[in-house]
Amino acid sequence: MAALARAISRATRTDIDAETLKILMVFAGAAALLSFAAAMIYRQALKAALL
């Protein structure tokens, strides 16, 4: 995690801490999981709307 934080810091030339990166990854993962769950729930309605 620290190596990834350093790589991002070098690439963007901003100071990113490993803890900040962990928090961002947790929220991004939660958002992806929520989006996947919504897609699973509303898949039938989406198919009906597109046909």
N, CA, C, O and CB atoms as a CASP TS submission, in Angstrom:
PFRMAT TS
TARGET T0000
AUTHOR 0000-0000-0000
METHOD Language model
MODEL 1
PARENT N/A
ATOM      1  N   MET     1       0.829  -1.179   0.000  1.00  0.00           N
ATOM      2  CA  MET     1       0.000   0.000   0.000  1.00  0.00           C
ATOM      3  C   MET     1       0.877   1.248   0.000  1.00  0.00           C
ATOM      4  O   MET     1       0.573   2.227  -0.681  1.00  0.00           O
ATOM      5  CB  MET     1      -0.945  -0.005   1.206  1.00  0.00           C
ATOM      6  N   ALA     2       1.951   1.210   0.755  1.00  0.00           N
ATOM      7  CA  ALA     2       2.838   2.374   0.823  1.00  0.00           C
ATOM      8  C   ALA     2       3.520   2.618  -0.527  1.00  0.00           C
ATOM      9  O   ALA     2       3.710   3.761  -0.941  1.00  0.00           O
ATOM     10  CB  ALA     2       3.898   2.179   1.927  1.00  0.00           C
ATOM     11  N   ALA     3       3.882   1.526  -1.206  1.00  0.00           N
ATOM     12  CA  ALA     3       4.520   1.669  -2.518  1.00  0.00           C
ATOM     13  C   ALA     3       3.552   2.282  -3.526  1.00  0.00           C
ATOM     14  O   ALA     3       3.944   3.109  -4.350  1.00  0.00           O
ATOM     15  CB  ALA     3       5.020   0.304  -3.026  1.00  0.00           C
ATOM     16  N   LEU     4       2.297   1.875  -3.457  1.00  0.00           N
ATOM     17  CA  LEU     4       1.295   2.447  -4.356  1.00  0.00           C
ATOM     18  C   LEU     4       1.083   3.922  -4.056  1.00  0.00           C
ATOM     19  O   LEU     4       0.946   4.734  -4.971  1.00  0.00           O
ATOM     20  CB  LEU     4      -0.032   1.687  -4.239  1.00  0.00           C
ATOM     21  N   ALA     5       1.054   4.268  -2.773  1.00  0.00           N
ATOM     22  CA  ALA     5       0.894   5.672  -2.388  1.00  0.00           C
ATOM     23  C   ALA     5       2.068   6.508  -2.883  1.00  0.00           C
ATOM     24  O   ALA     5       1.876   7.627  -3.359  1.00  0.00           O
ATOM     25  CB  ALA     5       0.760   5.799  -0.864  1.00  0.00           C
ATOM     26  N   ARG     6       3.285   5.973  -2.772  1.00  0.00           N
ATOM     27  CA  ARG     6       4.453   6.705  -3.269  1.00  0.00           C
ATOM     28  C   ARG     6       4.403   6.866  -4.782  1.00  0.00           C
ATOM     29  O   ARG     6       4.746   7.927  -5.304  1.00  0.00           O
ATOM     30  CB  ARG     6       5.743   5.990  -2.865  1.00  0.00           C
ATOM     31  N   ALA     7       3.981   5.824  -5.488  1.00  0.00           N
ATOM     32  CA  ALA     7       3.897   5.906  -6.950  1.00  0.00           C
ATOM     33  C   ALA     7       2.874   6.955  -7.382  1.00  0.00           C
ATOM     34  O   ALA     7       3.122   7.725  -8.310  1.00  0.00           O
ATOM     35  CB  ALA     7       3.530   4.534  -7.545  1.00  0.00           C
ATOM     36  N   ILE     8       1.737   6.982  -6.714  1.00  0.00           N
ATOM     37  CA  ILE     8       0.723   7.983  -7.045  1.00  0.00           C
ATOM     38  C   ILE     8       1.231   9.377  -6.700  1.00  0.00           C
ATOM     39  O   ILE     8       1.000  10.329  -7.445  1.00  0.00           O
ATOM     40  CB  ILE     8      -0.598   7.691  -6.299  1.00  0.00           C
ATOM     41  N   SER     9       1.921   9.496  -5.572  1.00  0.00           N
ATOM     42  CA  SER     9       2.470  10.794  -5.184  1.00  0.00           C
ATOM     43  C   SER     9       3.469  11.299  -6.211  1.00  0.00           C
ATOM     44  O   SER     9       3.470  12.481  -6.555  1.00  0.00           O
ATOM     45  CB  SER     9       3.133  10.703  -3.814  1.00  0.00           C
ATOM     46  N   ARG    10       4.314  10.409  -6.697  1.00  0.00           N
ATOM     47  CA  ARG    10       5.292  10.812  -7.721  1.00  0.00           C
ATOM     48  C   ARG    10       4.609  11.184  -9.027  1.00  0.00           C
ATOM     49  O   ARG    10       4.989  12.159  -9.675  1.00  0.00           O
ATOM     50  CB  ARG    10       6.301   9.690  -7.969  1.00  0.00           C
ATOM     51  N   ALA    11       3.602  10.410  -9.415  1.00  0.00           N
ATOM     52  CA  ALA    11       2.934  10.643 -10.698  1.00  0.00           C
ATOM     53  C   ALA    11       2.136  11.941 -10.691  1.00  0.00           C
ATOM     54  O   ALA    11       2.114  12.666 -11.686  1.00  0.00           O
ATOM     55  CB  ALA    11       2.013   9.473 -11.034  1.00  0.00           C
ATOM     56  N   THR    12       1.480  12.233  -9.570  1.00  0.00           N
ATOM     57  CA  THR    12       0.634  13.424  -9.520  1.00  0.00           C
ATOM     58  C   THR    12       1.327  14.619  -8.879  1.00  0.00           C
ATOM     59  O   THR    12       0.795  15.729  -8.890  1.00  0.00           O
ATOM     60  CB  THR    12      -0.632  13.118  -8.768  1.00  0.00           C
ATOM     61  N   ARG    13       2.503  14.397  -8.326  1.00  0.00           N
ATOM     62  CA  ARG    13       3.284  15.438  -7.643  1.00  0.00           C
ATOM     63  C   ARG    13       2.516  16.063  -6.479  1.00  0.00           C
ATOM     64  O   ARG    13       2.651  17.253  -6.191  1.00  0.00           O
ATOM     65  CB  ARG    13       3.684  16.526  -8.635  1.00  0.00           C
ATOM     66  N   THR    14       1.709  15.233  -5.819  1.00  0.00           N
ATOM     67  CA  THR    14       1.014  15.653  -4.602  1.00  0.00           C
ATOM     68  C   THR    14       1.360  14.674  -3.496  1.00  0.00           C
ATOM     69  O   THR    14       1.777  13.549  -3.767  1.00  0.00           O
ATOM     70  CB  THR    14      -0.532  15.728  -4.820  1.00  0.00           C
ATOM     71  N   ASP    15       1.189  15.093  -2.258  1.00  0.00           N
ATOM     72  CA  ASP    15       1.513  14.242  -1.120  1.00  0.00           C
ATOM     73  C   ASP    15       0.299  13.403  -0.746  1.00  0.00           C
ATOM     74  O   ASP    15      -0.698  13.928  -0.250  1.00  0.00           O
ATOM     75  CB  ASP    15       1.983  15.088   0.084  1.00  0.00           C
ATOM     76  N   ILE    16       0.387  12.103  -0.984  1.00  0.00           N
ATOM     77  CA  ILE    16      -0.695  11.185  -0.647  1.00  0.00           C
ATOM     78  C   ILE    16      -0.170  10.203   0.384  1.00  0.00           C
ATOM     79  O   ILE    16       0.848   9.544   0.171  1.00  0.00           O
ATOM     80  CB  ILE    16      -1.235  10.441  -1.912  1.00  0.00           C
ATOM     81  N   ASP    17      -0.872  10.112   1.498  1.00  0.00           N
ATOM     82  CA  ASP    17      -0.502   9.197   2.570  1.00  0.00           C
ATOM     83  C   ASP    17      -1.133   7.830   2.304  1.00  0.00           C
ATOM     84  O   ASP    17      -2.161   7.741   1.632  1.00  0.00           O
ATOM     85  CB  ASP    17      -0.946   9.754   3.955  1.00  0.00           C
ATOM     86  N   ALA    18      -0.528   6.778   2.823  1.00  0.00           N
ATOM     87  CA  ALA    18      -1.062   5.436   2.640  1.00  0.00           C
ATOM     88  C   ALA    18      -2.434   5.298   3.302  1.00  0.00           C
ATOM     89  O   ALA    18      -3.302   4.600   2.778  1.00  0.00           O
ATOM     90  CB  ALA    18      -0.091   4.396   3.209  1.00  0.00           C
ATOM     91  N   GLU    19      -2.638   5.952   4.440  1.00  0.00           N
ATOM     92  CA  GLU    19      -3.938   5.892   5.110  1.00  0.00           C
ATOM     93  C   GLU    19      -5.021   6.549   4.255  1.00  0.00           C
ATOM     94  O   GLU    19      -6.140   6.043   4.176  1.00  0.00           O
ATOM     95  CB  GLU    19      -3.865   6.573   6.488  1.00  0.00           C
ATOM     96  N   THR    20      -4.699   7.656   3.626  1.00  0.00           N
ATOM     97  CA  THR    20      -5.655   8.324   2.741  1.00  0.00           C
ATOM     98  C   THR    20      -6.024   7.411   1.583  1.00  0.00           C
ATOM     99  O   THR    20      -7.189   7.323   1.193  1.00  0.00           O
ATOM    100  CB  THR    20      -5.076   9.651   2.211  1.00  0.00           C
ATOM    101  N   LEU    21      -5.021   6.732   1.037  1.00  0.00           N
ATOM    102  CA  LEU    21      -5.259   5.812  -0.068  1.00  0.00           C
ATOM    103  C   LEU    21      -6.141   4.654   0.372  1.00  0.00           C
ATOM    104  O   LEU    21      -7.012   4.226  -0.385  1.00  0.00           O
ATOM    105  CB  LEU    21      -3.936   5.286  -0.619  1.00  0.00           C
ATOM    106  N   LYS    22      -5.934   4.140   1.577  1.00  0.00           N
ATOM    107  CA  LYS    22      -6.774   3.062   2.090  1.00  0.00           C
ATOM    108  C   LYS    22      -8.225   3.500   2.197  1.00  0.00           C
ATOM    109  O   LYS    22      -9.133   2.762   1.814  1.00  0.00           O
ATOM    110  CB  LYS    22      -6.270   2.595   3.448  1.00  0.00           C
ATOM    111  N   ILE    23      -8.439   4.700   2.718  1.00  0.00           N
ATOM    112  CA  ILE    23      -9.801   5.205   2.866  1.00  0.00           C
ATOM    113  C   ILE    23     -10.468   5.362   1.505  1.00  0.00           C
ATOM    114  O   ILE    23     -11.628   4.990   1.328  1.00  0.00           O
ATOM    115  CB  ILE    23      -9.800   6.545   3.615  1.00  0.00           C
ATOM    116  N   LEU    24      -9.729   5.915   0.543  1.00  0.00           N
ATOM    117  CA  LEU    24     -10.284   6.076  -0.803  1.00  0.00           C
ATOM    118  C   LEU    24     -10.619   4.733  -1.432  1.00  0.00           C
ATOM    119  O   LEU    24     -11.643   4.602  -2.103  1.00  0.00           O
ATOM    120  CB  LEU    24      -9.305   6.834  -1.694  1.00  0.00           C
ATOM    121  N   MET    25      -9.770   3.736  -1.223  1.00  0.00           N
ATOM    122  CA  MET    25     -10.016   2.411  -1.788  1.00  0.00           C
ATOM    123  C   MET    25     -11.224   1.744  -1.136  1.00  0.00           C
ATOM    124  O   MET    25     -11.986   1.052  -1.812  1.00  0.00           O
ATOM    125  CB  MET    25      -8.778   1.528  -1.624  1.00  0.00           C
ATOM    126  N   VAL    26     -11.408   1.942   0.156  1.00  0.00           N
ATOM    127  CA  VAL    26     -12.579   1.380   0.834  1.00  0.00           C
ATOM    128  C   VAL    26     -13.857   1.983   0.282  1.00  0.00           C
ATOM    129  O   VAL    26     -14.809   1.258  -0.007  1.00  0.00           O
ATOM    130  CB  VAL    26     -12.496   1.616   2.349  1.00  0.00           C
ATOM    131  N   PHE    27     -13.893   3.308   0.130  1.00  0.00           N
ATOM    132  CA  PHE    27     -15.094   3.946  -0.403  1.00  0.00           C
ATOM    133  C   PHE    27     -15.327   3.574  -1.866  1.00  0.00           C
ATOM    134  O   PHE    27     -16.475   3.397  -2.275  1.00  0.00           O
ATOM    135  CB  PHE    27     -14.990   5.461  -0.263  1.00  0.00           C
ATOM    136  N   ALA    28     -14.282   3.452  -2.648  1.00  0.00           N
ATOM    137  CA  ALA    28     -14.441   3.052  -4.048  1.00  0.00           C
ATOM    138  C   ALA    28     -14.959   1.618  -4.138  1.00  0.00           C
ATOM    139  O   ALA    28     -15.806   1.310  -4.977  1.00  0.00           O
ATOM    140  CB  ALA    28     -13.101   3.186  -4.806  1.00  0.00           C
ATOM    141  N   GLY    29     -14.456   0.757  -3.284  1.00  0.00           N
ATOM    142  CA  GLY    29     -14.933  -0.626  -3.256  1.00  0.00           C
ATOM    143  C   GLY    29     -16.384  -0.716  -2.839  1.00  0.00           C
ATOM    144  O   GLY    29     -17.152  -1.496  -3.403  1.00  0.00           O
ATOM    145  N   ALA    30     -16.766   0.088  -1.844  1.00  0.00           N
ATOM    146  CA  ALA    30     -18.161   0.097  -1.397  1.00  0.00           C
ATOM    147  C   ALA    30     -19.075   0.606  -2.505  1.00  0.00           C
ATOM    148  O   ALA    30     -20.165   0.070  -2.705  1.00  0.00           O
ATOM    149  CB  ALA    30     -18.320   0.966  -0.135  1.00  0.00           C
ATOM    150  N   ALA    31     -18.645   1.623  -3.217  1.00  0.00           N
ATOM    151  CA  ALA    31     -19.448   2.158  -4.325  1.00  0.00           C
ATOM    152  C   ALA    31     -19.587   1.132  -5.447  1.00  0.00           C
ATOM    153  O   ALA    31     -20.660   0.996  -6.036  1.00  0.00           O
ATOM    154  CB  ALA    31     -18.817   3.453  -4.870  1.00  0.00           C
ATOM    155  N   ALA    32     -18.519   0.419  -5.742  1.00  0.00           N
ATOM    156  CA  ALA    32     -18.578  -0.613  -6.780  1.00  0.00           C
ATOM    157  C   ALA    32     -19.510  -1.744  -6.365  1.00  0.00           C
ATOM    158  O   ALA    32     -20.281  -2.248  -7.182  1.00  0.00           O
ATOM    159  CB  ALA    32     -17.175  -1.165  -7.071  1.00  0.00           C
ATOM    160  N   LEU    33     -19.442  -2.140  -5.106  1.00  0.00           N
ATOM    161  CA  LEU    33     -20.323  -3.198  -4.605  1.00  0.00           C
ATOM    162  C   LEU    33     -21.783  -2.757  -4.649  1.00  0.00           C
ATOM    163  O   LEU    33     -22.657  -3.536  -5.028  1.00  0.00           O
ATOM    164  CB  LEU    33     -19.933  -3.588  -3.170  1.00  0.00           C
ATOM    165  N   LEU    34     -22.044  -1.526  -4.268  1.00  0.00           N
ATOM    166  CA  LEU    34     -23.408  -1.001  -4.315  1.00  0.00           C
ATOM    167  C   LEU    34     -23.920  -0.936  -5.750  1.00  0.00           C
ATOM    168  O   LEU    34     -25.077  -1.268  -6.010  1.00  0.00           O
ATOM    169  CB  LEU    34     -23.467   0.390  -3.671  1.00  0.00           C
ATOM    170  N   SER    35     -23.078  -0.516  -6.674  1.00  0.00           N
ATOM    171  CA  SER    35     -23.476  -0.454  -8.081  1.00  0.00           C
ATOM    172  C   SER    35     -23.766  -1.844  -8.633  1.00  0.00           C
ATOM    173  O   SER    35     -24.718  -2.029  -9.391  1.00  0.00           O
ATOM    174  CB  SER    35     -22.385   0.223  -8.915  1.00  0.00           C
ATOM    175  N   PHE    36     -22.953  -2.810  -8.254  1.00  0.00           N
ATOM    176  CA  PHE    36     -23.157  -4.186  -8.700  1.00  0.00           C
ATOM    177  C   PHE    36     -24.462  -4.741  -8.141  1.00  0.00           C
ATOM    178  O   PHE    36     -25.211  -5.411  -8.852  1.00  0.00           O
ATOM    179  CB  PHE    36     -21.975  -5.072  -8.276  1.00  0.00           C
ATOM    180  N   ALA    37     -24.733  -4.462  -6.865  1.00  0.00           N
ATOM    181  CA  ALA    37     -25.970  -4.938  -6.256  1.00  0.00           C
ATOM    182  C   ALA    37     -27.182  -4.295  -6.930  1.00  0.00           C
ATOM    183  O   ALA    37     -28.178  -4.973  -7.182  1.00  0.00           O
ATOM    184  CB  ALA    37     -25.977  -4.640  -4.746  1.00  0.00           C
ATOM    185  N   ALA    38     -27.108  -3.011  -7.221  1.00  0.00           N
ATOM    186  CA  ALA    38     -28.215  -2.333  -7.901  1.00  0.00           C
ATOM    187  C   ALA    38     -28.421  -2.905  -9.301  1.00  0.00           C
ATOM    188  O   ALA    38     -29.559  -3.063  -9.743  1.00  0.00           O
ATOM    189  CB  ALA    38     -27.952  -0.817  -7.980  1.00  0.00           C
ATOM    190  N   ALA    39     -27.348  -3.210  -9.990  1.00  0.00           N
ATOM    191  CA  ALA    39     -27.467  -3.792 -11.329  1.00  0.00           C
ATOM    192  C   ALA    39     -28.111  -5.175 -11.258  1.00  0.00           C
ATOM    193  O   ALA    39     -28.907  -5.531 -12.127  1.00  0.00           O
ATOM    194  CB  ALA    39     -26.083  -3.883 -12.006  1.00  0.00           C
ATOM    195  N   MET    40     -27.777  -5.949 -10.240  1.00  0.00           N
ATOM    196  CA  MET    40     -28.378  -7.276 -10.082  1.00  0.00           C
ATOM    197  C   MET    40     -29.872  -7.163  -9.771  1.00  0.00           C
ATOM    198  O   MET    40     -30.677  -7.945 -10.278  1.00  0.00           O
ATOM    199  CB  MET    40     -27.662  -8.061  -8.966  1.00  0.00           C
ATOM    200  N   ILE    41     -30.235  -6.189  -8.937  1.00  0.00           N
ATOM    201  CA  ILE    41     -31.632  -6.038  -8.532  1.00  0.00           C
ATOM    202  C   ILE    41     -32.486  -5.527  -9.695  1.00  0.00           C
ATOM    203  O   ILE    41     -33.582  -6.035  -9.930  1.00  0.00           O
ATOM    204  CB  ILE    41     -31.741  -5.079  -7.333  1.00  0.00           C
ATOM    205  N   TYR    42     -31.989  -4.531 -10.415  1.00  0.00           N
ATOM    206  CA  TYR    42     -32.791  -3.884 -11.454  1.00  0.00           C
ATOM    207  C   TYR    42     -32.513  -4.407 -12.859  1.00  0.00           C
ATOM    208  O   TYR    42     -32.879  -3.765 -13.844  1.00  0.00           O
ATOM    209  CB  TYR    42     -32.550  -2.408 -11.424  1.00  0.00           C
ATOM    210  N   ARG    43     -31.874  -5.562 -12.956  1.00  0.00           N
ATOM    211  CA  ARG    43     -31.548  -6.126 -14.270  1.00  0.00           C
ATOM    212  C   ARG    43     -32.814  -6.413 -15.076  1.00  0.00           C
ATOM    213  O   ARG    43     -32.876  -6.109 -16.267  1.00  0.00           O
ATOM    214  CB  ARG    43     -30.724  -7.415 -14.110  1.00  0.00           C
ATOM    215  N   GLN    44     -33.815  -6.992 -14.431  1.00  0.00           N
ATOM    216  CA  GLN    44     -35.050  -7.320 -15.138  1.00  0.00           C
ATOM    217  C   GLN    44     -35.763  -6.069 -15.640  1.00  0.00           C
ATOM    218  O   GLN    44     -36.254  -6.044 -16.768  1.00  0.00           O
ATOM    219  CB  GLN    44     -35.977  -8.117 -14.232  1.00  0.00           C
ATOM    220  N   ALA    45     -35.823  -5.041 -14.813  1.00  0.00           N
ATOM    221  CA  ALA    45     -36.487  -3.805 -15.217  1.00  0.00           C
ATOM    222  C   ALA    45     -35.734  -3.135 -16.359  1.00  0.00           C
ATOM    223  O   ALA    45     -36.348  -2.562 -17.259  1.00  0.00           O
ATOM    224  CB  ALA    45     -36.606  -2.846 -14.027  1.00  0.00           C
ATOM    225  N   LEU    46     -34.426  -3.203 -16.324  1.00  0.00           N
ATOM    226  CA  LEU    46     -33.628  -2.615 -17.385  1.00  0.00           C
ATOM    227  C   LEU    46     -33.843  -3.345 -18.714  1.00  0.00           C
ATOM    228  O   LEU    46     -33.954  -2.710 -19.763  1.00  0.00           O
ATOM    229  CB  LEU    46     -32.152  -2.639 -17.003  1.00  0.00           C
ATOM    230  N   LYS    47     -33.900  -4.664 -18.666  1.00  0.00           N
ATOM    231  CA  LYS    47     -34.157  -5.430 -19.880  1.00  0.00           C
ATOM    232  C   LYS    47     -35.519  -5.082 -20.472  1.00  0.00           C
ATOM    233  O   LYS    47     -35.648  -4.915 -21.685  1.00  0.00           O
ATOM    234  CB  LYS    47     -34.078  -6.928 -19.589  1.00  0.00           C
ATOM    235  N   ALA    48     -36.529  -4.973 -19.619  1.00  0.00           N
ATOM    236  CA  ALA    48     -37.873  -4.644 -20.092  1.00  0.00           C
ATOM    237  C   ALA    48     -37.928  -3.240 -20.667  1.00  0.00           C
ATOM    238  O   ALA    48     -38.640  -3.001 -21.642  1.00  0.00           O
ATOM    239  CB  ALA    48     -38.884  -4.780 -18.961  1.00  0.00           C
ATOM    240  N   ALA    49     -37.197  -2.320 -20.088  1.00  0.00           N
ATOM    241  CA  ALA    49     -37.209  -0.943 -20.586  1.00  0.00           C
ATOM    242  C   ALA    49     -36.496  -0.817 -21.932  1.00  0.00           C
ATOM    243  O   ALA    49     -36.867   0.023 -22.752  1.00  0.00           O
ATOM    244  CB  ALA    49     -36.558  -0.012 -19.568  1.00  0.00           C
ATOM    245  N   LEU    50     -35.497  -1.631 -22.160  1.00  0.00           N
ATOM    246  CA  LEU    50     -34.747  -1.546 -23.410  1.00  0.00           C
ATOM    247  C   LEU    50     -35.425  -2.274 -24.556  1.00  0.00           C
ATOM    248  O   LEU    50     -35.113  -2.006 -25.716  1.00  0.00           O
ATOM    249  CB  LEU    50     -33.368  -2.099 -23.216  1.00  0.00           C
ATOM    250  N   LEU    51     -36.332  -3.177 -24.269  1.00  0.00           N
ATOM    251  CA  LEU    51     -36.992  -3.926 -25.346  1.00  0.00           C
ATOM    252  C   LEU    51     -38.213  -3.275 -25.829  1.00  0.00           C
ATOM    253  O   LEU    51     -38.872  -3.791 -26.732  1.00  0.00           O
ATOM    254  CB  LEU    51     -37.326  -5.284 -24.912  1.00  0.00           C
TER
END
